Amino acid sequence: MTEERNDVAPFEEPSKTELRARCEIAIDAAGYELVTTLVAIDPPPELEIRGRLKGDMQSVDGEGVRYCYFLRPNRSDVLPKWLVNFAAVAHQIGDVRMYVVVREYTPAFEKACRNAGAGLLVITDDNEFGHVVDFASTLPTPLEAAYKGRLAALRRDLEAKLHMQTNTLTDRMQKIGDLTRDMDTETADKYIRNVERQYKIWVDWGDAASRMLDVAAVNPAEQTLDAIAAEIEAGPILDPDAE
């Protein structure tokens, strides 16, 4: 019998591992203490946010302020909704700072961080932190109540539609033996590949629509929400061979 190891780290993209190593050097250069055991922080109940603020890395400065770092090695123009939520959490808790760490950033991404109230750090060539957006002096930009409500409703509609469709396709895959029992091998293989294609189409479409909502949160416009609503109603363009 082989004893299982509990100290094996989960897989991480090489680009993120590299950024993690550089961030560790930057934390040391800033004179902060690297936290080896991350602390998960519960959000205030009134925010109605799921998940606990932790980050990919943490440090503590000489005054006991805890910094939570979220590493984003890939270039992007938007800040995901879950990071927007965590920025709101951090602003409600004393002695906590929330920063997104990148290797490079676009003006649109900087704007997204400012609007969310998230700090933004860029790793310099000398492996030091370049401060782009200061968390402590940047508060979230509030959206109008009606717009915020519609944005939230569209996200719920998207998640419900995606959940229903992917669950249906997952159920097909789980019953694939029964569904293809009376088919010849070629027809069965084609059917299986088709179900797999449809699942990928729905997931990719959901990711794209979610990014559209993230952009709409940064650049409020009713016309954008109208377009997203139409996209959610229509759904993705499915494979013409869909069954």
N, C-alpha and C positions, 0 to 999 in steps of 0.2 A: 504494500500500500504506500502510495506517494503522499507525503504531507503537503497540503496546500499552503502556498505562501500568501500572506496577507499584506506584504509590503510592496507588491508589484504595482507600479503606477499605471493608471489607465492610459490608453493610446492618446497621443496628442500630436497634432499636425506639426511637422518640423519647423515651420515658420513661426508658430506660436511658442514652441520650445526655445527657439533662438531669441525671440522677444522677451521671454521670461528671464533668460540668463542675462540679457542686457539690462532689463529692468532691475534685477537684483544688484547689479553694479551701480546703477543710478541711485537706488535707495541708499546704498552705503555711502556714495559720494555726497548725498544730501544730508548725511549725518543722522539718518533715521535707523531704527532697529527693525530688522526684518522679522516678521512673525512667522514662525514655523508651523504652528497649529492655528489655522484660521478660525475666527469667531464668526458664527452666523447670527445676524441681528434680526429679530422679529420686527416687522413693520407695525406702526401704530394701528390699532383696529379701525379707527375712523377713516383710514385711507383705502380700506377694502382692497388691498393688494396682496396677491398670492406670492409666495416665495420669501426667502430670507436673504437679506443683504450680506454678502460675503466677499465676492470678487474672486479673481484668480490668484491674487497675491494681496498681502496686507503688510503695513508697517506701522510703527508707533513713533511719534517724535518725542522730544524731551519734555513736552508738557502733557504727555499722555493722550494726545489726539491720535485717533486711529484712521489710517488711510486705507481705503479699499480700492484696489486697482483692477480694472477690467481690460484685459489685453485683446486688442483688435489688430492683428497683423495684416489683414487684407484691406485694401483700399475700398472706401465706401463713401456715399454721399448722404446716407441717412443713418439715424440712430434707432435701433430696434425698440419697439414698444416696451419690452421688459427692462431695457436699460433706462428708458425714460422714467419708468415706474421706480426703479431703484434710486435714481437721482432725487425723486420726490421724497422717498423714504429717508435718505441721508439728510435732507434739509430739515426733517422733523426731529432729528436726533442730535443731541449735543455731543461735541467732541468726536464727530465722525465726518470724514471727507470722502467723497466718491469721485474717482478719476478714471477716465478712459485713456489708455496708453496706446499710441500708434507709432509707426515708423514714418508715416507721411499722412497728410490730410488735405482735403479739398476745402475751398471756402464754404461749400454747401455743408460739409460735415462739421466745420467749426460753428456755423450758424445753428445746426441741429443741436449741438452740445449746449450752446448758449441758451437757446429756447427751452431746452429741457432742464437747465440749471446744473448740468453735469460738467465737472472739471475736465480739461483736455490737456494731456501731456504728450509731447513728441520726444522720442529718444534721439539725441544728437549723435553725430559721428564719434564723439568722445564718450558715448554711453553715459550721458547725463540727461536730466530732465529739462526739456525746454517747455516753459509754462505758456500755453496758448490761451486757455480759459481758466481763470481762477475760480475754484468751487465756492470759496467762502464769500466772494463778492458777486456771484452770479446766481440770481434767483430764477426759477422757472417762469416763463412767459405764459400767463393764463390765457386760455382760449375762451371765447364767449360761450356761455352756458349752452345755448341752442346748438352751436356748431360742435361743441364737445360731445353733446348728447347724441347728435346724428353720427359723428365719427365712431362713437362707442357702439351704436346700434348696427352700423355697417360692419364693424369688426365681428360682432356677435353673429350677424347673418352669414358672413364669410366662414367663420369657424363651424357654424351649424351645417352649412351646405357641404363643406369639405369633410367634416366628420361623417355625415350620412353617406356620402359617395365612397369614401375610402373604406368605411366599415362594410359596405355592400361588396366591394371588390375583395376585401380581406376574407369575408365570409365565403365568397366563391372559391378563393384559393384553398381555404380549409376543407372545402367539399369537392375539390378538383377531381378526386378519384371517382366519386359518384357521378359527377357531371360528364366525365369523359369515358366512362366504363364501356359504353356501346359505340364509341368512335374508333375509327382506325387510327394507327399511330400518327400519320401525317396530319389528320384533322385535329387530333387531340393536342399535338405539339403546337399547331397554329392557334388553337383556342387558348392554351396556356400563355403563349407569348402575347396574345391579344389582351388578356386580362392584366398581365404585367405592364404592358404599354399604357393601358388606360389608367392604371394606378399611378404610374410616373407622371402622366399628363396632368392628373388632378393635383398631385403634390406640387409639381412645378408651378402650375397655375396658382395654387394657394399661396406659395411663397411670393410670387410676383404681385399678387393682389395685396398681400400684407405689406410689401414694400411700398406700394402705392398709398396705402393708408398712413404709413410712417411719413412719407413725403407730405401728404395732406396735413399732417399735424404740425409740420414745420412751416409750410407755406399755405396758410388757410385760404381756401377759395371754394365757394359753393359749387362753382362749375366743376371743380375737381371731384367733389363728392358726388355730383350727378353722374359723372363719367364712371366713377368706381361703382356706384349703385347699379348702373347698366351692365357693367362687367360682371358683377356678382350675380345679377339676374340671368345673364346669358350663359355664364359658365365657360369653361375652356372649349376650344375647337378640338373635338375628339377625332381619333383615328377613323378614317372612312371605313375601316374594316371592323369597327366596333360591333359587337353582337349584343 
